[in-house]
Amino acid sequence: HLREGNYELQKDNINYALLGWGVQSQLSVSLVDEITPLTFWYPKKGKKIITNPLKAFDTGSIMAGGVLAIDQQFDKNNIIVPIDFAEELMRYYGKITSLEVKSKTAQKADIQAIKLQLEDIMGEGFLVQNSDDQQAIMLRAFKIERLFTFVVFILILGLASFNIFFTLAILVVEKKHHIAILKAMGASKNSIQNIFLIEGALIAFWGTVIGLFSGFVLGFIQQTYEPISIGVNSAVQTAYPLRLAGQDFILVAIAVILITLSASIIPALNAKKVLIRENITK
């Protein structure tokens, strides 16, 4: 995440601050300037009425050591400083508002179980959140977006299925003579119906196979080579994020097959009702 400078909060007993990229841009902070420090102002505790406004604040100075680019919300609002500098400025000694724990876990580790263990260790006075909990609003927005995308996909697929319906309906009309001949040769109504249902199933099968294969190839290319960018150069993830999930492929395949087969039912029933006497002669 380091965009410029050094990732150090303290060196040779000198404190340094790590600025969000947005903060650096707004304040025009230059890391090359080794003379002018950053000055922090914080209201004095317990001071309510002070005639001189300048005496209402505690101040602290610190040099800018590095610039971080994590995400837009962090970059515009955050500066990281050593804990002792923050304690001295705010006069909250030995107190912290949150604690971040980072550890390497197995790839298939049960994160929820680890969270419950930490809750037992810390007790009731602490709120334990994993990375998903901390980004709950963003994840909820992604899930809603995903749901709406799937709904729109179903609507488009439903409209496209009318082409299959009209194609099979016209085919029934054009092939009435052949259907009558088949019936005269002993074909049952159900076998005639199954012919058109199978044709609809073949359309659904090959459409599903070709569509899912194309989607897999495009998704693999995006995952591997990242040709589509999100357009934010300062972001950690510059390419549009994508993950190929097997359950999504299964869900899409089921939706395509069901909608396509549904469009084949009415033409198949109409083919079943073709009368021999009225259509045997051309």
C-alpha positions as a Markdown table, in Angstrom:
| # | Residue | x | y | z |
|---|---|---|---|---|
| 1 | His | 0.0 | 0.0 | 0.0 |
| 2 | Leu | 3.0 | 2.3 | 0.2 |
| 3 | Arg | 2.8 | 4.9 | -2.5 |
| 4 | Glu | 5.7 | 7.2 | -1.5 |
| 5 | Gly | 8.3 | 7.5 | 1.3 |
| 6 | Asn | 9.1 | 4.8 | 3.9 |
| 7 | Tyr | 6.8 | 2.5 | 5.9 |
| 8 | Glu | 8.2 | 3.5 | 9.3 |
| 9 | Leu | 6.5 | 5.2 | 12.3 |
| 10 | Gln | 9.7 | 5.6 | 14.3 |
| 11 | Lys | 13.4 | 5.8 | 13.3 |
| 12 | Asp | 16.3 | 7.0 | 15.4 |
| 13 | Asn | 13.9 | 8.1 | 18.1 |
| 14 | Ile | 12.1 | 10.4 | 15.7 |
| 15 | Asn | 8.4 | 9.9 | 15.1 |
| 16 | Tyr | 6.9 | 9.8 | 11.6 |
| 17 | Ala | 3.4 | 9.9 | 10.2 |
| 18 | Leu | 1.9 | 7.8 | 7.4 |
| 19 | Leu | -0.6 | 9.8 | 5.5 |
| 20 | Gly | -3.5 | 8.7 | 3.4 |
| 21 | Trp | -3.0 | 9.7 | -0.3 |
| 22 | Gly | -6.1 | 11.9 | -0.2 |
| 23 | Val | -4.9 | 13.7 | 2.9 |
| 24 | Gln | -1.5 | 14.3 | 1.3 |
| 25 | Ser | -3.2 | 15.7 | -1.8 |
| 26 | Gln | -5.5 | 18.0 | 0.1 |
| 27 | Leu | -2.8 | 19.4 | 2.4 |
| 28 | Ser | -0.1 | 19.5 | -0.3 |
| 29 | Val | 2.4 | 17.7 | 2.0 |
| 30 | Ser | 5.8 | 17.2 | 0.5 |
| 31 | Leu | 7.9 | 14.3 | 1.8 |
| 32 | Val | 11.0 | 16.0 | 0.5 |
| 33 | Asp | 10.5 | 18.9 | 2.9 |
| 34 | Glu | 12.5 | 17.8 | 6.0 |
| 35 | Ile | 12.1 | 21.1 | 7.9 |
| 36 | Thr | 8.4 | 21.7 | 8.1 |
| 37 | Pro | 6.6 | 19.2 | 10.3 |
| 38 | Leu | 2.9 | 18.4 | 10.4 |
| 39 | Thr | 1.1 | 20.1 | 13.4 |
| 40 | Phe | -1.8 | 18.4 | 15.0 |
| 41 | Trp | -4.4 | 20.2 | 17.1 |
| 42 | Tyr | -6.6 | 18.5 | 19.6 |
| 43 | Pro | -9.1 | 20.0 | 22.1 |
| 44 | Lys | -7.9 | 20.0 | 25.7 |
| 45 | Lys | -9.8 | 17.6 | 28.0 |
| 46 | Gly | -12.1 | 19.3 | 30.6 |
| 47 | Lys | -11.6 | 22.8 | 29.2 |
| 48 | Lys | -15.1 | 24.3 | 28.5 |
| 49 | Ile | -14.7 | 28.1 | 28.6 |
| 50 | Ile | -11.4 | 29.6 | 27.5 |
| 51 | Thr | -11.0 | 33.2 | 26.6 |
| 52 | Asn | -8.0 | 32.5 | 24.3 |
| 53 | Pro | -9.0 | 29.9 | 21.7 |
| 54 | Leu | -5.3 | 29.0 | 21.1 |
| 55 | Lys | -5.1 | 27.7 | 24.6 |
| 56 | Ala | -8.0 | 25.4 | 24.1 |
| 57 | Phe | -6.0 | 22.9 | 22.1 |
| 58 | Asp | -3.0 | 20.7 | 22.7 |
| 59 | Thr | -0.6 | 20.5 | 19.8 |
| 60 | Gly | 1.9 | 18.1 | 18.6 |
| 61 | Ser | 4.4 | 18.1 | 15.6 |
| 62 | Ile | 5.6 | 15.1 | 13.6 |
| 63 | Met | 7.3 | 14.6 | 10.3 |
| 64 | Ala | 5.6 | 13.0 | 7.3 |
| 65 | Gly | 7.3 | 9.8 | 6.5 |
| 66 | Gly | 5.2 | 8.0 | 3.9 |
| 67 | Val | 2.0 | 8.0 | 1.9 |
| 68 | Leu | -0.4 | 5.1 | 1.8 |
| 69 | Ala | -3.0 | 4.3 | -0.9 |
| 70 | Ile | -5.5 | 1.7 | 0.4 |
| 71 | Asp | -9.0 | 2.9 | -0.6 |
| 72 | Gln | -10.8 | 6.1 | -1.2 |
| 73 | Gln | -12.5 | 6.3 | 2.2 |
| 74 | Phe | -9.2 | 5.6 | 4.1 |
| 75 | Asp | -7.1 | 7.8 | 1.9 |
| 76 | Lys | -9.1 | 10.9 | 2.5 |
| 77 | Asn | -9.6 | 10.6 | 6.2 |
| 78 | Asn | -6.7 | 8.9 | 7.9 |
| 79 | Ile | -3.2 | 9.5 | 9.1 |
| 80 | Ile | -1.3 | 6.8 | 11.1 |
| 81 | Val | 1.0 | 8.0 | 13.9 |
| 82 | Pro | 2.9 | 6.2 | 16.7 |
| 83 | Ile | 0.7 | 5.3 | 19.7 |
| 84 | Asp | 2.8 | 7.3 | 22.1 |
| 85 | Phe | 2.4 | 10.4 | 20.0 |
| 86 | Ala | -1.4 | 9.9 | 19.9 |
| 87 | Glu | -1.5 | 9.3 | 23.7 |
| 88 | Glu | 0.5 | 12.5 | 24.4 |
| 89 | Leu | -1.6 | 14.6 | 22.0 |
| 90 | Met | -5.0 | 13.4 | 23.2 |
| 91 | Arg | -4.0 | 12.6 | 26.8 |
| 92 | Tyr | -5.6 | 9.2 | 26.7 |
| 93 | Tyr | -2.8 | 7.2 | 28.3 |
| 94 | Gly | -3.0 | 3.5 | 28.1 |
| 95 | Lys | -6.3 | 3.5 | 26.3 |
| 96 | Ile | -7.2 | 2.4 | 22.7 |
| 97 | Thr | -10.4 | 2.3 | 20.8 |
| 98 | Ser | -9.6 | -0.8 | 18.7 |
| 99 | Leu | -7.0 | -3.5 | 18.1 |
| 100 | Glu | -6.2 | -5.1 | 14.8 |
| 101 | Val | -5.0 | -8.7 | 14.8 |
| 102 | Lys | -3.4 | -10.1 | 11.7 |
| 103 | Ser | -2.4 | -13.8 | 11.5 |
| 104 | Lys | -1.8 | -16.4 | 8.9 |
| 105 | Thr | -4.5 | -19.0 | 8.8 |
| 106 | Ala | -4.9 | -22.2 | 6.7 |
| 107 | Gln | -6.6 | -21.7 | 3.4 |
| 108 | Lys | -9.7 | -23.7 | 4.5 |
| 109 | Ala | -9.7 | -22.4 | 8.1 |
| 110 | Asp | -13.1 | -21.7 | 9.7 |
| 111 | Ile | -12.9 | -18.0 | 10.2 |
| 112 | Gln | -16.2 | -17.9 | 12.1 |
| 113 | Ala | -14.8 | -20.4 | 14.6 |
| 114 | Ile | -11.7 | -18.3 | 15.1 |
| 115 | Lys | -13.9 | -15.3 | 15.6 |
| 116 | Leu | -15.9 | -17.1 | 18.3 |
| 117 | Gln | -12.6 | -18.1 | 20.1 |
| 118 | Leu | -11.4 | -14.5 | 20.1 |
| 119 | Glu | -14.8 | -13.4 | 21.6 |
| 120 | Asp | -14.4 | -15.9 | 24.4 |
| 121 | Ile | -10.8 | -14.7 | 25.1 |
| 122 | Met | -11.7 | -11.0 | 25.0 |
| 123 | Gly | -14.9 | -11.1 | 26.9 |
| 124 | Glu | -18.2 | -9.3 | 26.6 |
| 125 | Gly | -16.7 | -5.8 | 26.5 |
| 126 | Phe | -15.2 | -6.2 | 23.1 |
| 127 | Leu | -16.7 | -6.4 | 19.6 |
| 128 | Val | -14.8 | -8.9 | 17.4 |
| 129 | Gln | -15.1 | -8.4 | 13.7 |
| 130 | Asn | -13.4 | -10.2 | 10.8 |
| 131 | Ser | -12.6 | -8.6 | 7.5 |
| 132 | Asp | -16.1 | -9.3 | 6.1 |
| 133 | Asp | -17.8 | -7.8 | 9.2 |
| 134 | Gln | -15.7 | -4.7 | 8.8 |
| 135 | Gln | -16.9 | -4.3 | 5.2 |
| 136 | Ala | -20.5 | -5.4 | 5.8 |
| 137 | Ile | -22.0 | -2.4 | 4.0 |
| 138 | Met | -19.9 | -2.9 | 0.9 |
| 139 | Leu | -20.5 | -6.6 | 0.9 |
| 140 | Arg | -24.2 | -6.1 | 1.2 |
| 141 | Ala | -24.1 | -3.7 | -1.7 |
| 142 | Phe | -22.2 | -6.3 | -3.8 |
| 143 | Lys | -24.8 | -8.9 | -2.9 |
| 144 | Ile | -27.7 | -6.6 | -3.9 |
| 145 | Glu | -25.9 | -5.7 | -7.2 |
| 146 | Arg | -25.4 | -9.4 | -7.9 |
| 147 | Leu | -29.1 | -10.2 | -7.2 |
| 148 | Phe | -30.2 | -7.4 | -9.5 |
| 149 | Thr | -27.8 | -8.6 | -12.2 |
| 150 | Phe | -29.3 | -12.1 | -12.0 |
| 151 | Val | -32.9 | -10.7 | -12.1 |
| 152 | Val | -32.0 | -8.6 | -15.2 |
| 153 | Phe | -30.4 | -11.7 | -16.8 |
| 154 | Ile | -33.6 | -13.7 | -16.2 |
| 155 | Leu | -35.7 | -10.9 | -17.8 |
| 156 | Ile | -33.4 | -10.8 | -20.8 |
| 157 | Leu | -33.5 | -14.6 | -21.1 |
| 158 | Gly | -37.3 | -14.5 | -20.8 |
| 159 | Leu | -37.5 | -12.1 | -23.7 |
| 160 | Ala | -35.0 | -14.1 | -25.7 |
| 161 | Ser | -37.1 | -17.3 | -25.1 |
| 162 | Phe | -39.9 | -15.8 | -27.2 |
| 163 | Asn | -37.7 | -16.4 | -30.2 |
| 164 | Ile | -37.6 | -20.1 | -29.4 |
| 165 | Phe | -41.3 | -20.1 | -28.8 |
| 166 | Phe | -42.2 | -18.5 | -32.1 |
| 167 | Thr | -39.6 | -20.6 | -34.0 |
| 168 | Leu | -41.1 | -23.8 | -32.7 |
| 169 | Ala | -44.6 | -22.6 | -33.2 |
| 170 | Ile | -43.9 | -21.7 | -36.8 |
| 171 | Leu | -42.2 | -25.1 | -37.2 |
| 172 | Val | -45.3 | -26.9 | -36.0 |
| 173 | Val | -47.4 | -25.0 | -38.5 |
| 174 | Glu | -45.0 | -25.7 | -41.4 |
| 175 | Lys | -44.7 | -29.4 | -40.5 |
| 176 | Lys | -48.4 | -30.2 | -39.9 |
| 177 | His | -48.4 | -32.4 | -43.0 |
| 178 | His | -45.3 | -34.4 | -41.8 |
| 179 | Ile | -46.8 | -34.7 | -38.3 |
| 180 | Ala | -50.0 | -36.1 | -39.8 |
| 181 | Ile | -48.0 | -38.6 | -41.7 |
| 182 | Leu | -46.1 | -39.7 | -38.6 |
| 183 | Lys | -49.4 | -40.1 | -36.7 |
| 184 | Ala | -50.9 | -42.1 | -39.7 |
| 185 | Met | -47.8 | -44.4 | -39.5 |
| 186 | Gly | -48.6 | -45.1 | -35.8 |
| 187 | Ala | -46.7 | -42.4 | -33.9 |
| 188 | Ser | -48.4 | -41.6 | -30.6 |
| 189 | Lys | -49.4 | -38.1 | -29.5 |
| 190 | Asn | -46.8 | -38.2 | -26.8 |
| 191 | Ser | -44.0 | -39.2 | -29.2 |
| 192 | Ile | -44.9 | -36.2 | -31.4 |
| 193 | Gln | -44.9 | -33.9 | -28.4 |
| 194 | Asn | -41.5 | -35.3 | -27.2 |
| 195 | Ile | -40.0 | -34.5 | -30.6 |
| 196 | Phe | -40.5 | -30.8 | -30.1 |
| 197 | Leu | -39.7 | -30.9 | -26.4 |
| 198 | Ile | -36.4 | -32.6 | -27.3 |
| 199 | Glu | -35.7 | -30.0 | -29.9 |
| 200 | Gly | -36.3 | -27.3 | -27.3 |
| 201 | Ala | -34.0 | -29.3 | -24.9 |
| 202 | Leu | -31.2 | -29.4 | -27.5 |
| 203 | Ile | -31.5 | -25.6 | -28.0 |
| 204 | Ala | -31.3 | -25.2 | -24.2 |
| 205 | Phe | -28.4 | -27.6 | -23.8 |
| 206 | Trp | -26.2 | -26.2 | -26.6 |
| 207 | Gly | -27.1 | -22.6 | -25.7 |
| 208 | Thr | -26.1 | -23.3 | -22.1 |
| 209 | Val | -22.8 | -25.0 | -23.0 |
| 210 | Ile | -21.7 | -22.3 | -25.4 |
| 211 | Gly | -22.8 | -19.5 | -23.1 |
| 212 | Leu | -21.2 | -20.9 | -19.9 |
| 213 | Phe | -18.0 | -21.8 | -21.8 |
| 214 | Ser | -17.7 | -18.3 | -23.2 |
| 215 | Gly | -18.4 | -16.8 | -19.7 |
| 216 | Phe | -15.7 | -19.0 | -18.2 |
| 217 | Val | -13.1 | -18.0 | -20.8 |
| 218 | Leu | -13.9 | -14.3 | -20.4 |
| 219 | Gly | -13.8 | -14.6 | -16.6 |
| 220 | Phe | -10.5 | -16.5 | -16.7 |
| 221 | Ile | -8.9 | -13.9 | -18.9 |
| 222 | Gln | -10.1 | -11.1 | -16.5 |
| 223 | Gln | -8.7 | -13.0 | -13.5 |
| 224 | Thr | -5.4 | -13.8 | -15.2 |
| 225 | Tyr | -4.6 | -10.8 | -17.3 |
| 226 | Glu | -7.0 | -8.1 | -15.8 |
| 227 | Pro | -7.8 | -6.2 | -19.1 |
| 228 | Ile | -10.8 | -4.4 | -17.6 |
| 229 | Ser | -9.8 | -1.7 | -15.1 |
| 230 | Ile | -12.0 | 0.0 | -12.5 |
| 231 | Gly | -10.5 | 3.4 | -13.5 |
| 232 | Val | -9.1 | 4.3 | -10.1 |
| 233 | Asn | -5.3 | 4.5 | -10.3 |
| 234 | Ser | -4.8 | 5.0 | -6.5 |
| 235 | Ala | -6.8 | 1.9 | -5.6 |
| 236 | Val | -5.0 | -1.3 | -4.4 |
| 237 | Gln | -7.2 | -3.4 | -6.7 |
| 238 | Thr | -6.9 | -1.6 | -10.1 |
| 239 | Ala | -8.6 | -4.3 | -12.2 |
| 240 | Tyr | -12.3 | -5.1 | -11.9 |
| 241 | Pro | -12.5 | -7.9 | -9.3 |
| 242 | Leu | -14.0 | -11.2 | -10.5 |
| 243 | Arg | -14.3 | -14.7 | -9.0 |
| 244 | Leu | -15.5 | -17.7 | -10.8 |
| 245 | Ala | -17.9 | -19.6 | -8.6 |
| 246 | Gly | -19.2 | -23.0 | -9.4 |
| 247 | Gln | -22.6 | -22.4 | -7.8 |
| 248 | Asp | -23.1 | -19.4 | -10.1 |
| 249 | Phe | -22.5 | -21.6 | -13.2 |
| 250 | Ile | -25.0 | -24.2 | -11.9 |
| 251 | Leu | -27.6 | -21.5 | -11.1 |
| 252 | Val | -27.3 | -19.9 | -14.5 |
| 253 | Ala | -27.5 | -23.3 | -16.2 |
| 254 | Ile | -30.7 | -24.3 | -14.3 |
| 255 | Ala | -32.3 | -20.9 | -15.2 |
| 256 | Val | -31.4 | -21.2 | -18.9 |
| 257 | Ile | -32.7 | -24.8 | -19.2 |
| 258 | Leu | -36.0 | -24.2 | -17.3 |
| 259 | Ile | -36.9 | -21.0 | -19.2 |
| 260 | Thr | -36.0 | -22.5 | -22.6 |
| 261 | Leu | -37.9 | -25.7 | -21.9 |
| 262 | Ser | -40.9 | -23.7 | -20.8 |
| 263 | Ala | -40.9 | -21.9 | -24.1 |
| 264 | Ser | -41.1 | -25.3 | -25.8 |
| 265 | Ile | -44.1 | -26.6 | -24.0 |
| 266 | Ile | -46.9 | -24.8 | -25.9 |
| 267 | Pro | -45.6 | -25.6 | -29.4 |
| 268 | Ala | -45.2 | -29.2 | -28.3 |
| 269 | Leu | -48.8 | -29.4 | -27.1 |
| 270 | Asn | -50.0 | -27.8 | -30.4 |
| 271 | Ala | -48.0 | -30.4 | -32.3 |
| 272 | Lys | -49.7 | -33.1 | -30.3 |
| 273 | Lys | -53.1 | -31.8 | -31.3 |
| 274 | Val | -52.5 | -31.9 | -35.1 |
| 275 | Leu | -55.4 | -33.9 | -36.7 |
| 276 | Ile | -54.6 | -36.5 | -39.4 |
| 277 | Arg | -57.7 | -36.0 | -41.4 |
| 278 | Glu | -57.2 | -32.3 | -41.9 |
| 279 | Asn | -53.4 | -32.3 | -42.7 |
| 280 | Ile | -52.7 | -35.7 | -44.4 |
| 281 | Thr | -53.1 | -34.2 | -47.9 |
| 282 | Lys | -51.0 | -31.3 | -49.1 |
